[in-house]
C-alpha cells in the first residue's frame, strides 16, 4: 500500500509522541515503587533511597552497557571492597544480596548432614535454606536483654554443628550482642563449626565499647565469615548485591558455591559509587537516628514499650495479638511483617519517612483496643 508524504509525517509524529509517553528503562528502574501502593514498613529499606551519584551511575549503566557480561564491573567492585576494608582481594566474595551469601554458606558448611545453629527469633532466611537442604536447624531463644544467648547456644553446639548464624544487630529485635562475648563464644565452639556474622545493619550502630565489626577488627580465626549488604544504608535493596569477607581458604570454599555472574553490571556500578559516597551514608545514618528517636517519642507518648534498637527498624510490644494489629494496618494501606516466632505480641516497624511515620501513628490510634483510640 502506498503512503503519502503527509501520512508518513503523521505516522512519524504519532510514533514520537508515543515514545515520549513511554518511560525509559532507566526511568522504570529508578522510579518503580515510589508512587502509589501501600506504605511499606515491612522490609527495613532505606526510606530515602540511594544518593544522586548512585542514581546517575545506574542511569549511565542502563544506557551504555546492557549488552556486556558483568565480569569487569564485578571485579572492580571486589577490588573496591578489598581496598576499603584493608583485606586481600581473595578474601572478598560477592553475592546477590547477603541472602545469597547465606545460601552459599549453608551449601558449603551445612549441607544435609550437619546442623545450623541460630537465635530465636532472628532473620530466618538462612534457616529456610538449611531446612531446604535437609539439615537440622537448632533454635535458641534470645536472652532476656534480647542479645544472643551465647551460653545456651554453646551448650547446643556439637561436632555435627556446621554453621552458627549471628545477626548483629539482630533482626527483628534491633538488639546488640557484645563483641567480647562473641569472641569468647567463637573460640569455644567445636573446631568444625563455622560462624557467619551478619552485619547488614552495621552502619546504624552508634559508637560503643560493646560493638565492633568483625571486618574492621577481624578475629584471627579462619572459621569466621562476615556478611554485608548494599540493601540497607546504601538504599540499593532492589539491585540485590552483597558480599562476604573471610579468610582466603574459607572464602574460596564459599565462592565455589556461587552462581556465576550473579551480580549484574548496574548493581556493581551502583555499589562501587555507593562505597565512594560516604556523605550519603553519614546523612542516611543521621536521618535514621532522628527519625528513630521521633518514633520512640511517639511510642512513649502512647505508653508503647519498645526494644532498644541499633538499626533502621524498631520492635514494639503491641500488648495484643500482633496478627490482628498487622491486619488492621493492612486494611489501612500500611504493610508490616508477619508476627515472629515466640514474639506474638510484638511488631517490627521499619523506619520510614516523616510522612510515613505520621501516617503509621494515625492508623495506630484508630485501633479500637488501643487506650488512645478515638481520643
N, C-alpha and C positions, 0 to 999 in steps of 0.2 A: 504494500500500500504506500502510495506517495504521500509525503507530508510537506506542507508548505513551510516557507521560512518563518511566517508568523506563528504557525502552530509549533514549529520547532523551538522558537524562542519562548513560547508559552510553557512548553514542557520543561525546558531548562530552568525557567524561573520557578516553576512549581517544585521541581526537584531540589533546587537550592533552598527554598523555604522549608521543605520537609526535612532536609539535612540539618538546617539550623535549629529546627524544633526538637530534634533527637539529641539527647546529651551524648557527649563523647564518652569513650571507655574510661578516661581519666575522671570525668565528672561523675560517672556512675560509681567508680571505685571509691572516690573521695567523699561523695555525698550520701551514700547509702545509709539509711537508718537515722539520719539527722532530723527528718521531718515525719510527722505522723506516727501512728502506732503508740503502744503503751510506754509509760516511763519505766525504763529498765533499771531496777535496783537489785538485780539478782546475780550479776556476773563479775562484780569487783573491777569494772573497767575504769579507766581514767576518763572522768566525765568531760574533760576539756580537750581530749584528743591529742594528736601529735602536734609538734611545732610547725610553724610556717616553713622552716627549712626542710623538714622531713616531707611535708606535703609537696614542696617543689621537687624534691628528689624523686618522689613517687611519680609525679606527672612526667618528669623527664624520662624515667624508666619505661613507663607505659608507651610513650610516643616513639622511643628510639631503639629499644632492644627486645621487643616481644618475640622476635624470630630466633633468638640465640638461647642456648642452654646456659645454665647459671654457674658453671664451674669457676669462672674467673671472679665473678662477684661474690660467690660464696667463700672462695679462698681469701679474698680481700677482707671479708667480714671476720673470718677466723684470725687473720693477721692483726686486725684492729683489736679484737677481743684479747688476744695474747699480749699485745703491746700494752694495752691499758691496765691489764691485771698483772703484768710482770711475770708471765709464765711462758713456757715454750709452746710453740705452735702445735706440737704433737699432743699437748695436753687439752686442747680445745676440740669439743665435739658439738657440731650443730644439730639442731632438731627442728621439727615442725611444731614449734612451741615447746615449752618444757614438758608438756604432756607426752610428746614423742620421746623425750629423754627418759621419762618414767617407763614407757613401753619397752625401750631398749634395755633399761636396767633390769626389768623383770625377765626379759628373754635371756639376758646374759648371766644373771646371778640367781634366779629363782627357778624358772622352768616348771616342770610338772612334778618334781620330786622333792622340792625344798619348801621352806616356809618364808612368808613375808610377814614382818613384824611391824605393826602400825599403832598409832594412838587412836582413841575413840572419844569424840569424833575428830576427824581430820579430813583433808582433801582426799576423797575416796576413789579418784580415777585410777590410781595405781593399784588399789585393791581390786578393782574391776578387771584390770589387765591380768593380775595374778590369778584370780578365780577363773578367768577365761582360759588360762594356760593349764588349769588343773591343779594349781598349787594351793596350799593351805594358807589362809590369812588369819594371823593371830592378832586380835584387837585388845588393846589395854586401855582402860579408862584413864582420862586425864586426872591429874592431882586436883585437890580442892582449890588451888590457886590457878587452875587451868593451864599449868605448864605440863609438859610430858612427864608422866610418872616413870622416870628412867629406872628407878629401883625395881618397880614391878615389871617393866619391860625386860630388864636384865634377867629377872627370875624366870621369864618365859622363853628366853633365848637358849638354844642348844645347838648341837652340831648340825642339825637339819635346817637351821636358820640361814638362808642365803642372803637376805637383804633386810635392812631396817630402814624405814622411811621416817624422817623427821622434818616436818614442815615448821620452819621457824623464821618469822612469826607464824603461828598456826592458823590455818583456815579450817573451820569457820570462826574460831573464838577470837582471833587477833592477838592472842597472848604470846608472851615470850618464854622460852626455856633458857636458863642461864648457860652461857658459854662454858663456864668452868665445869658445870655438871655434865654437859655433853662430852667434853674431853674425857672425863673420868669414865663415862659410860662406854665410849668407843674403845678405850684401852682395855676395858673389862670384858668385852664381847668375845665369843669364840673366834679363833683366828680365821675361820672360813666365812664369817659374816661380813658383808659389805654394808656401808651406810650411805644412803642418799639423803643429803641435806637440801631441802627445797627452800631457796631464798627468793621466792617470787616477790615478796614484799619488803625486801632488804632496804630499799631506798627510803621507805617511810619511817623507819625506826630512828628515833631521836638518839643522840649520843648517850651511851650508858655503859657503866662498868660491867653490866651483866650481858652485854651483847657485843659480838664482833663477828664479822663474816668469816667463813672458812675459806673464802678466796683471798680476802685482804690479809688474813692472818692464818695461813694454812697449818694444818696439823700434819706432822711427819708420819703419815700412815697411808699406805697405798690403797687401803680399802675405802677411803672417803671420796665420795663424788658430790660435787656441788652443782645444783641446777639453778639457772636464772632464766628469766623470760623478758621479752620486749612487750608483753601484753598489758603490763600494769602501768608503771610510772611513765614509760615511753609512749603510751597511748596507741599501741600497734596490735591490739588483740585480734583484729580482723586479718592480719597478714600471716599469723602463725609462725613465729620464729623465736627460738630459744637456744640455749646452749648449756653444756656441762663442762666443768673443769675437773680433771682428775690426774693422778699420776700417770706417766706415759703408758705403762703396761695395762693399767685399768682403762684408760681412755681408748687404747687400741682394741681391747675386748669389747667395750661398749660400742665403739664405732663399727665393729664387724656386724652389728645387728641393725645398722642404719639403712634406711631406704636410700638409694642413690638420688642425688639431685632433688631432694625434697624441699629445700629452701629455695624459693623462686627468686628471680632477679629483682623484682620490685621489693620483696621483703628484705633481701640482702642489702640493696642500696639504701633503703629507708633505715635499716638498722645501723649501718655504718654512719649515716648522717646523724641519727639519734644519739649515738655514743659521743659524737663531737659536740652536740648541742647541750652542754652542761647547764646553761642558763635556763633552758626549758625544764630540765629535771628539777632544778632548785625551785623554780616557780611552781611546778606541779606539786612538789612536796609542801611548799608554803601554803598554797591554796587548800590542799587537802587538810593540813593541820588546822587551819582556820575553820574550814567547813566542818571538820570532825568535832571541833570544840563547840561550835554552834549547835551541832546535832546533840551533843551531850548536854548542853544547856537546856535545850528543848525537852530532852528526856527527863532531866532533873526537875524541870518545872511541872512535869506530869507525874512525878514520883515513879518513873520507869527506871528500873535498875539496868545498868549496862556493864559488860565486862570491859576492863581497861584494854583499849585497842592500840596497837602499834602499826596499823595498816590503813588502807583506804576503805574499810568497812567497820561496822560495829555490830556486835551481837547483843541484843537486848532481851530481857525477860518480859514477855507479854503477860505473864500471870494468868494465862488462859490457853486454850488449845491453839498452838501455832498454826495448825492446818486451817482452823476456822478464820483466824486473822488473815492468813495468806489469801484465802478465798475472798474475804471482804475487800482486800486491796486489789485483787484481780478484777472484781466487779466494778472497781473504781479506776480501772485503767493503769494500775501500777503492778509490775511483776516483782515478786520476791521468790527466793529459792524455797524449795520444799523443806519440811522440817528435817532436822538432823537427828541421827540415832542417839538416844539417851538424852536429848535436849528438846523434848516435845513441846515445851512452852516457850522456847526461845526463837528469835528471828535474827537472821543475819541480814543487815541492811547495807548495801553499797552506798558510799557517799557520792551523791550526785551534785548537780549544780545548785546554786542557791534557790532558784525557782523550783527545781525538782524536789528539794528537801522541804520547801514551804508547802508544796502540794502533799508530800508524804504526811506531814503532821496535820494538815487539814483533814485528810482522809482518816488518819488515826483518830482524830477527835469525833468522827462520825460513828465510831463503833459503839453499839448500844450498851455493851458491858463495861465500857471504859468510864472511870469516875468523872472525867471531864466532858463526857459526851453531852452535846446539846447545851452546854453552859454558855 
